[in-house]
Amino acid sequence: MVKHTLTGVAAVLLAATTGWAQSGPTVPPPNPMPDVTALVSRLDLERYKATIKGLTQFGDRRQGTERNRKAIDWIEAQLRSYGCAPERMQYDYNPPPPAPQAAGAGQRPRDPNAIERATGGGRPRGNRARTGVNTDPMRQPNEALRALNSEPTTPGRREQVYCTKVGSTFPNEMYIVGAHMDGHGWGEAANDDGSGTALVMELARIFSMPDVVTERSIRFVLWNNEETGLNGARAYVEQRAALQGKESPAGSGKYPEPKWLGMIQHDMMLFDHGAPRPDGTMSPEQRPEADVNIEFQSTAKMSEAAMTLAFFFHGANERYATDYPAQVGPHMTNTDSTPFMDLVPAISLRENERGVHVGSGWDPHWHQPTDVYATFSDNDFRLGLNAGQTTGGAIAELVGLRLKK
């Protein structure tokens, strides 16, 4: 694979938009950095699996339910145990009621297998299988899980949790590393998005170790309400974009919302078994070409800087990921990095291309009762761990990591 370096107009643009020229590298190192390698090696497959398993005790964690609130409490407790002091952000989610139908209009039942198309996600080609959100509880054969997921969502106040590794030299600048903790479909939301949530939590754990020093700050965010339209991430942007880089209280050296240098989202990290067969069935085995997909959105205002950030992550994958390569694509869509993409370089890491692959049925467990921990193999979990190695290595380089001796 070809290494990408930050040169020419891309490096200039990224330096201008993120401040890297003043406080960070514009060219990635040609070889792995020893301290970064040591940090990334602290990611462990069994710990990653255990964190996903811990999340699945709350079923699908659908927003607006008690199981969602209990999952937030559990995530907060885990972050605190890592030494990454958690904080909560509140917002209200009050969706409008469904529009009334015209007189005499029949109610057309929702097809749970209808193909869902992602906006800006590229043109689907090749074999396709139907996708959709399962709304039938009886398709979940596990009675205990069916009962756990039975409480319906209600509108109102929502919360999401985050924690911050504060930079030692530039505490007023940060990278946001995120995943959404809510799910639906009457499963355990193990892949969508327990896999991304666990990845972010594991990164928070290793970056919060006592010997880790970073020049810049990192915020680890577990979004809520992704499945309803990225509402938690949108609320974060609405509430906090204007607060960036402001010292509070004045003279304290504290920055409640450091300046955003980049936003990195993780959503569905495990299942890369290839395209559906012509009859719609899927291979039970991971495909030999399995890889980590890194996406930016080519139509975003920050597209060129986002592309450069994506290729920086591609290089970090080559330096630090143990098993799986990365691929960069231009169709990031329908994920929590979307609300950020016109304000800051924003990218998404996932198992497949969001619009083309996932939207064409490459993951038959997406929003289905089969999205449970037991569905996935060690190879599937290892793919997710490699995405964590990729982000861990890239972020460590970008924030100026060093390990205290």
N, C-alpha and C positions, 0 to 999 in steps of 0.2 A: 504494500500500500504506500501511497505517496504522502509524505508529511506536508502539512500546510504551515507556512510561516506568515506572520503578520508583516506584510511589506506593502509599499506603495500607498495608493489612495485608501485602501481598507484600514491600514494601520493609522494613517493620519486621521481618518474619520472616527475610528474607535477612540483614539486618544482625545479628540476634540469633544466627543460625546460622553465619555465615561471618566475622564480625568486620569487615565492610565499614564499619560505622559508625565504627570506630576507625581503620581503616587503608586505606580505599578508597572509591570513589564509590558512592552508592546511586542516583544518577540519571545515565543516560548522557548524554554531551554531545549537544546538538541538531544539531551540524554536525561534519564530519570534523575531527580534530585534525591539524595539519600534520605533526608528528613521526610520528604513527601512519601517516598517508598515505604519508610518505616511506619508512617501514620496509616497509609492505605492498607498495610498488612494487618492492621488491627480489626479490619472488617472480617467477620467470620461467618461462614455459611450457616452453621447451626444457630448462632445468635440471630441472624437475619430471619431464619425460618421460625424461631421461637417468638420473635416479635410479631410476625404475621399471624402466627397461631394465637397469640394473645389478643390480637384485634378481632379475630373471628369469634371469640366468646360473646361478642355483642351482635351477632348475626349480621344483617346487611347494613346496620348503622344508618338507616334512612333518616334524613334530616327531619326535625320536628317531632322526634319520638324520645321516649325515655332511654331506649338503648343507645341512641345517638349521644345523649347527654352523659350517660355512664361511660361511653367510649372516650369522650373528651376528658372526663375526670381521670380515666386510666392513663391516657396519653400524658396529661399534665403530671401525674405522679411519676411516670417513667422519666420524663424530662428532668424533673426535680432530682430524681435519684442519680442522674448522670452529672449533676452539678450545673445544668443549664437552666437558670431560673426562669420558670414559665410565666407568661402573661396572657391575659385574655382580652379579646376584642369583641364588642357587642354590636349587633345591628339588627334591624327588623326585617322580617320576610313576610310580606302580606300580599300574596299574588292575587290579581283580580279574579273574580268568579268567572266561570266559563260563560262565553257569550250566549245569549238565548237563541234558540233556533227559530227560524221562520215557521209560521203556522203551517201545519201539515207536513213539515219536513221530518223524515224518518231519521232515527238515530242510527248512524252507521257504526257498527261495532268496530273497535280498534283491532287491527290485525297484530297480534303479538309478535308475528314473524316478519312484519313489514320492514323493508330496507330503509335504514336511516342514512341520509346523505349529510356529510359534513360540509359546512360552508368554506370555500377556499381551500378545499382539501385535495384538489387534483381530480383527474378524470378516471373513474374506475374502468379497468379493463380485465380481460381474462375470465376465468371461472369465478362465479359469484354465488354466495349463499345468502339466504335472507337473514336479516338482523332485526333487532327490536328489543323492547323492554318487556320481560315477563310480568304480567299482572295477575296471573292465576295462581293462588296459593296452593292449589292441589297438584301443581306440577312439581312441588317440593316434596319428595317422598319421606323425608326425615320429619317425623311428627313434632319432635322437640324444637327443631329449627323453624318449622312452620309456625308453631305457637309463639316462639320468640319474636318472629318477624310480623306478627299479626297486628300489633298496634299501628293504627293509621297515623299519618302525619297531620299536624295541625299548624296553622300559621302563627306568627308571633315573633318574640325575641329569640335571637340566635346568638351563639357564641362560637368562637374559634380560638385556638391556642397557638402560641409561638414562643420561642426563646431565642436569645441572642448571645453569640460569642462576640464580646466587645474587643475591637482592635486596640492594640497597644500604642500605635503611632497615628493612625488615622481613624479614630472612633467615629468620625462624622461621615464615613463612607462605608457602604455595605453591599454585599450580594445577598439576594433573597433566594433561598432554596426551599421549594415547596412541593406539596402533594395534597390531594384531597382525601379526607378520612371518611366521608359519607359514601353510601352506595345504595343500590336498590336491586330488585329483581327476584327476591325471595331466596337468595343464597347466603353466603357469608361475606361477599365482597372481598374475597381473599386476594384476587388479582386486581380488581377495579374497586378501590384502589388501596387495599391493604398492602400490596406489594410496594407501591410508591411511598405510602405512609411509613412503613417499616424502614425503607431505605433512608428517608429523611431523618427518622428517629435515630437510626444507627449512625448516621453522619453526625448528628448532634451529640451523640455519646462520645465518639472518638475525638471530635474537635473540642469537647469540654474537659478532656483529661487534663490533670494538673500540670503536665509538662509541655502543653501545647500553647504556643504564643503565635498570634497572627497580627500583622500590622494593621489590616483592615477588619471590619466587622462582618459577621455572617449572621443572617436571621433565618431560622428554621421555622417554617410556617406550615401548619396542618389546616388546610382550608375546609370549610363546611359549605354545604349547599352547591357543590359543583354540579350535581346531577340535575338541578333545577335551572341551570343556565349561568353557572360560574358566579353565583350571587355573593358568596363569601369573598372571593378575590375582587369582584367589582366593588363591594363595600369597602374593602381595604384601600383600594385606589382612591375612592371618593373621600374617605375620611382622612387619609394620611399623605397623599401626594403633596399637598401644600405645606406639610410640616417638614419636608426633607431638609436635612442639614442645619436645622435650627437648634442652637444650644439652649437647654432649659433645665434648671434656671440659668440665667445669664451668668457667665463666669464659672459655671460648675464643671465644665469639661464634659458634660453629659449631653447626649443627643438622642432623645426618644425615638426619632425617625431619621437615621443617617441617610445621606444622599444615596439613591439607588444607582449602583454601577451595572447591575445586570440581574435578570430574573430567570431562574432555572426551575422548570416544572418536571415532575415525574408522575406518570399516569399509565398504569398497566405495563408491568415490567417483565412478565413471566412467559407468555405463551407465543412461541414463534415456531409453529408447525407447518407453515407454508399455506398455499392457497387451497381452497376446497377442491376436491376431485369433481369431475363432471357430474357425478350423481349427488353432489352436495355433502358427502361425507369427508371427514378429515383424517389425516394420518395421526395415529396415536403417539408417534415419536417426533421429537424435535427435529426440524429440518437441518441438514448438514450446513446450510448457509446461514444459520441463525446469527443475528447480530443485534447490536444496540442502535436503534434509530434516534438520531439527533436532528430535530427539525427547527427551522426558523420560518417566518412567514414573509414571502417575497413581496407582498403588497403592503406591509407595515411601513410606517414612516421611518422606523429605525432599522429597516431591512438590511442595509449593508453592514452596519455595526453588528446586528444580530447574526448575520452570516459569518462574520469574522469570529464572533464568540463561539458559534457552532463548530467552526473548524479548529479553534483552540481546544475545545473539548474532544474533537476527533484526534488531535495530537496527543492529548492526555490519555485517551483510551489506548493508543499505541504504547505509551510509556508505562502505564500502570495497570491496565486490565489484564487478567491472567488467562482468560479463555476465549473471549468473544471479541471480534472486531466491531467497529462502529461505521455507520453510514450516515451522511448528511443529506437532508432533503429540504425543499423550499416550501412545504405546505403545512406548517404548523397551524392547527385549527381546533376549535371547540375544546379548549383546555384552559386551565387557570392562568397560563401565561398570556392569553389573548388580551385581557384588560390592560396589561402592561406594555404591549408591543409597540404602541405609538409614542411611549414616553421614555423607554429604556430598552437596550438590547435584551430581547427575551427569547428563550429557546425552550424546547420540550424534549425530554428523553422518554422513550417508550419501547415497547416490544416490536411494534410494526408501525408503518406509516399510518397516521390517524385517519386521513380521509380516504386513501386509496385501499389500503389493506384491511384495516378494522372495519371500515364502512362497507367492504365487500365480503365480509364474513370470515376473515382469516382467524378470528377467535370466536368459536361457537359458544363459549361460556360467557361472553359479554352480556351483562345484565340478565343472566339466566340463573336458574336454581343450581346449576352445576358449577357456579363460581364458588367452590368450597375448597378448603385447604387440601383435602384428600385427592382432589383432581390432579394436582401438579406433582411432577417428579423432581428429583434432585437436580437434574439438568435444567428444568424450568427455573427452579429457585437460583441456580448458579448464574443463569442469564441475568436475573435481577441483581444479584450481587455484583456482577461485572459492570452494570450500569452505576451502581454505587461506587465502585472503584474508579470509574471514569469521572464522575462528578467530584468525588473526594480528591482525586489527583489534580483535576483542573482548578477547583476552588482553592486548594492548598497553595498552588503556584500563584494564583491571582491575588490572594490575600497576604502573601509574604510569610508563609508558615516557617517557623523554626521550632525545634524541640529543645527544651532546656536540658542541659547535660547534668 
